[in-house]
Amino acid sequence: MERVDLSLRPAAEGLICALAPRDSRHECCTTRLAFVFELNLPNALTMLRILLVPVLVVALLNETDNGDLLAAFVFALASFTDAIDGYLARARNAITTFGKLMDPIADKLLIIAALVALVSLNRVAAWVAMVIIVRELTVTVTRMQANQQGVVIAASWWGKAKTIVQVAAIFCLIAVGFPSPVWVDALVYGAVVITIVSGVDYFFGLRRVLREADQRRETSALSRQQP
């Protein structure tokens, strides 16, 4: 089977669409859009999570009657879609380029938006939100750069625990309200600790994987040089 450079495919398809005859241009562009965004259940759940982010922020900041209850429900629903969309994509063999790109972005948008809203309401300290946000953005950027180089960093146990504790802490901050009891504060500080530990674990793992990838490239280069 002929191999296609996927990094050049979107640009090539755009050029083909531009040069296509007018009567077939619509079909060409539709085909290109289908490649970028394949509508399936996991991708629909990812899009739903993104659309729920402004609903969550409005419910929190409006401070209307039952606003916290609505915000807690929306956050729980969005977190549930995060828990099942990846599983469904693997189980149904429905992993797409769109899902690989947008799923982590949707996760970070949800967490960051909730934290920023809670900081504005004085329900969580700004430094707590800053630690979590900086860690999430740094790991996301480095993971994308590593993927572009063909290096895949598998999610570790620390990363999964971090996600669970972060979601639990933010949900409790929303649902319990202000002032938060001691056990909620303890959960928040626990989330900060696990966030830092998981970030350190990630970068140690990234360095190890990159070193192994360099060793494989050097070994491959030496083997090609030998007669």
N, C-alpha and C positions, 0 to 999 in steps of 0.2 A: 504494500500500500504506500502511496506517495505521502511523504511527510510534509506538513505545512508549517511554516513559521507563524505561530499564532500571534506573536508580537507585531508582525507586519500585516496580518490579515485585515484588521479594521481599516487601516489606511488604504490598502489595496481595494477593499470593497467600496470605500468612499470614492476612490478615483473611478472605479468601474461604473458606479452609479452616476457620477457626473458626466461620463462619456457615453452613457447608454442613450439609445433613442428615446424621444419624449414619450412615446406610447408604452415603452417598457420600463421607464424610470421608476414609476410607482411600485411595480412588482419587485424591482431590484432593491429599492430602499426598504421595502417591507421585509424582504429576506434578510437584509443586513440588520434591521432592528430585531428580528427573531433571534439572530445569532447573539446579539448583545444581551437581550432580555428574553429568556425563554420562560413563558408563563407556566409555572407548575406550583404545587402546593407549598414546598419549602420557600420558593421565591416570594409567593404571595404572603406568607407569614413574615418574611423579612420586611416587605413593604408595609405590612400592617404595623409592625413594630416602629418603623420610622414615622408613620402617620400618627401613632399614639403619643409620640414625644411632645408635640405642641399641646395636645389635649391634657397631658399630665401637667405641663407647666402652667397652663391656664387654670386648671383645677386647684393647683397649689397657691398660686399668687392672687387669685380672686378673693380668697378667704370668705367664700359664701357658705351658707348653711350646707352641711354635709359635704363640703369641698374636700376635706381630708379623706373622707370615706370614698368619694369618687376617685381621688388621686391614688389612694391605696389600691383600689380595684384596677385602675388603669395600669399602674406599675406592675401589679401582680400578673395581669393579663399579658403585658409586653414581655415580662420575664419568662412567662410560660412559653411564649412563642420562641424565645431564645433557646429554651431548653429542648424543644422538640424539632425545630426546623432542620438542624444539622443531622439529627437522627433520621428524620424522614428522607432527607436527601441521600444519605448513605443506604438506607434500607430499600429505597425505590430506585437506586442507581440514577438519581436525578441531580447530580452535582454539576453545576454550571459555572461559567466564568462570572456571571453576575452574582451568584451566591457567594463565591469565594471572595469577591471584592466587597460586596455590600453587607454581608452578615457581620463581620467584625466592626464595620463602621456603624451599623445600626446599634450594636451592643454598646459601643462607646458613646454614641449620641444619647442613649437612654440614661446611662450612668451619669454622664457629665451634666446633662440638662437637669436631672433630679438634684444633683449636688449643688449646682449653681442656684437653683430655686430655693433649696433648703438654707443655703448660706444667706441669701437675701432676706429670708424669714427669721434669721438668727437661731435656727434650730440646730445648726452644726457649725463648728469653728471653721474659719476660712482656711487655716493651715491643714486641717484634715482633708478638706476637699482638694486643696492644691496638691498634696502628696499623692492622692489617688489619681487625680487627673493627669499629672505629669507622668506618673508610671504608666497609665493606660496609653497615652499618646506616644510615649517613647517606645514602648514595646510594639505598638501597632506599626509605627513607621519602620522600625528596624526589621520587623517580620516581613513587611512588604518588600523591603530592599533585599532581604535574604531570598525571598521567593523569586524575585526577578533574576537572581544569580543561580537559580535552580536548587537552592538550599531550603529544605523544609524543616521547620522546628515544630516537633510534635508537642501538643499540650501536655504539661506535666501535672502530677498530682497537686502540687502547690498552686498551679494556675487554676485548676478546677475548684480547689478549696477556697481560693481567693474570690472567685466569682460567686460562690454560694454565700459566703459570709458578707460580701459587699451587698448583695441583693437583700439578704435578711436584715442587715443594719439599716439600709435605706428604707425598706418597707416599714420597719418598726418606727423610724423617725417620722415617717409620714402618718402612719396609722395611730400612733400613741399621742402625737401632738407635743405641744410645748407647755411647761417644761418636761423634759424627758426623764424617766426614772433612772436610777443608778444602773440597772441591768442593761438598759438600752445604751447608756454611755459606755459601759464596759464592752458591749458588742461592737460599738463604733470604733473604739480604740483597738479592739481585737482585729477588726477589718483593716485598720491602718498597719498593724504589725504584719499581718499575713500579706498585705499588698506589698510591703517593702521586701519581705522575705522571698515572695514569689518573683519579684522583679530581679533580685540578686540571683536567684536560682536560674531565671531565664537567661540572663547575660552570661553566666558561667556555662550554661548549656549551649548558648549560641557560639561562644568562643571555642568550645570543644568541637562542635559540629563543623565550624568553619575550618578549624585546624585539620580535621579528618578529611574534609573536602579538598584542601590544599595538598595533603599527602596523596590522595587518590589521583589528583591531576599530575603531580610530579611523577608518581609511579607510572601512570599512563604515558607521559611524555618520554620517560626513560625507555619503556618497553617499545615505543615506536622508533626510537633512535637505534636500538639494537638490531643488527642484521638478522 
